[in-house]
Amino acid sequence: FTAHDYYSYCPQISLTDHTDRYCGEQGIDQCHRCLQRHPAPGGESIESWRHRHARLLSQARYLITPSFDAAQRLQHFVPAARIQVVPHATLVPQTTAQPQPKPRQLHSKQALKIAVLGALSKIKGADTLEQVAILAARQNIPIEFHLLGFAYRSLRTQPKARLTVHGGYEEKDLPQLLQWLQPDAVWFPAAWPETYSYTLSASLESGLPIIAPNIGAFAERLQNRDWTWLCDWQQSATQWLEFFNQIRQQNFCSAAGPGPIPALPQGDYIERPALTYRSNYLESLPRPSAPNDRELIEIQGNITNYLQHPGNGSSPSTALKTSSLRALMRLRVHPALSPLAKLIPMHLQRRVKTWLGK
């Protein structure tokens, strides 16, 4: 079981409450109140939800998390689980060391250019970004923000806010986009304990200064790094703007960086036998076989029927959903056939997933 989020013990997935910020994990009574506002799928109680998932997690051969922060939260939930911390970076080992930040020195009136990356939801800080950018415009503070990506809603931009939204991008193009934009730093305004953060990986590889919240996996991934700041994730928009203006003057205008982020204790996870996906996971499990002709024809017929008549109200049986999912998964992982799955348009993939999820 690889945990990319906290769905196993938080039906909201991200440990956030109705404010779209980290809930603080204050106990079962808090969860009861949360589910009154946003019920779990099927109206399941938090006790039933956690008991059901705890059985899976405690009996899994491996419970894999991409960070020590995520491991500690899950270990508290399921003490008997055999947790292994395997950062995503180990899947593709780095051939060269990550570059050290070498920011440009700003003159006294030059604006500090801050980049924010990815698809921003509420919990990833879209509202905070907009609020800080609006304040910067109103107070005429020399700070400008650039969102390489998009938000869950339309954000206020120039001239009413010191913000430019550049729109979505292909993941492979992000390094070139950062090189084109030439920001002074990258900011992560997240308000929940992210388990890893892929956009942080791109920022580290770019060698840019980084500003991140002191919650989730950021602290451990940024330890011992120069030109890096960990800030209180609960800061208000006013406090964020004051912080940006302060580092602009004290660090970027003077070319004097802050001290490196100190190393963090990582518990006993570091002493466990190292796990690698290739030796412990991929090579230790039997290779799946491709679906036979009869299975392919049946699956193709059922999916085609749904795509042609999506509104007929029919719902697939549990047996059909199970067999369809198994066949599709075998198709996706089979060495000879998996490239074909990438040719299926994304909107058709979403419709198939919707059909199987009914």
Buried (B, 14 or more C-beta within 10 A) or exposed (E): BBBBBBEBBBBBEBBBBEEBBBBEBEEEEBBEEBBEEEEBEEEBEBEEBBEEBBEEBBEBEBBBBBBBBBBBBBBEBBEEBBBBBBBBBBEEEEEEEBEEBEBEEBEEEBBBBBBBBBEBBBBBBBBBBBBBBBBBBEEEBBBBBBBBBBBEEEBBBEEEBBBBBBEEBEEEEBEEBBEEEEBBBBBBBBBBBBBBBBBBBBBBBBBBBBBBBBBBBBBBBBBEBBBBBBBEBEBEBEEBBEBBBEBBBEBBBEEEBEEEBEEEEBEEBEEEEEBBBEEBBEEEEEEBEBBEEEBEEBBEEBBEEBEEEEEEEEEBEEEBBEBBBBBBEBBEBBEEEEEEEEEEEEEEEEBBEEBBEE
